[in-house]
Amino acid sequence: MGKVQRMIDVIIAASGGGSRMGGVYKQFSDLEGNPVVYYSIKQFSKYGVEKIVVVVPKEKVEYSKEMLGGLNNNILIVPGGDRRQDSVLNGLKECSGDIILVHDGVRPFIKKDLIDAVVKGVLKCGTCAPGIPINDTIKLYSGDKILWTKGRSNLLQIQTPQGFKYDILKDIVMLLKQKEVSDELSIIESLNGEICWVLGDLMNIKITYPGDMELALLIAKTWSVE
């Protein structure tokens, strides 16, 4: 029997307003001659996914179409919503693949091996995300006061892409509308669903603060799409 070809669609969540970067749209910031979001789009395009849905701020739709128009004809630009989950839902409406990957638009340095690992995890248990075991001591704080220390054993720092079988992500659409969540995995957790994890990549940084951009610029100088 021949190998079954899986159709993979990607939602790139790039609709953040940049409040932690002083109002700068970090997903569109210049990174060695290209916008930050360009890097992950280019990598997923080279990976051979069926469709890439880039969710951007409403006021950046036309700009994004001009910026990305010549990259690949399987890229769709759609407007985001008020919350992350609203933006992901807008992207999901354009998807029909067997597997859906949801990726942060401000994580430019995604590698093929990590995409492969997440896809394999989805095929194994339906939902999968990359994570890095936490080695630093974690403490709870309030204002400028440290309250208590959280044990770090069995804790992960979760990255993206987070992967789902299409039907699983579709089934939680209504719950995504009703709840405030930090990511799609939170809904699966609340339902006691199974989530696999694979080892993430320290290079797969998320650009959140100005200092992150300094690190990204250093990585970008030697980065090439595989």
C-alpha angles and dihedrals in degrees: 000000000000124000113273112240112226119211111223125194124188129211112199109199104213103146100105119131098221099241091154092051096055094268094309116139094236092188088065097040115123114262112182093324100321134077115262093246091053092072098061092040090053092049095049089046091054090046089064105242118169097237138003115205112193113197112203138168112287092244091054099053097100093041090052093049090054093045096049102026096104097044103081137331094232093068119104125191116208132173119255130230135236093273134036092250091052089054092049090050091052088053094046091058088068095048131092104158125127089240127036121201118197114201134180111245089218094061099086101167105070116153129213092236091058092049089050092051094050092048090051089050091052091052089051101050110357098252129053140167135178118245141180117218109241115244099171122087110260120215133182114230140184118200106318094336128096110222107184145333123259117213110247100207114117093008122134133195101221122220135181153287092073110192132210139173105249095244092052093052091043091052093058095049095103092047090051088056093051103043138059107234137169093218142351093264090067090070092051089049092052089055092048089243124163117264123181122204133203129195110278129214126256088215090059092088125170115227104224107135132035090257090059090060090056090056091045091054090055092050093045092058090069099026124113129172107254 
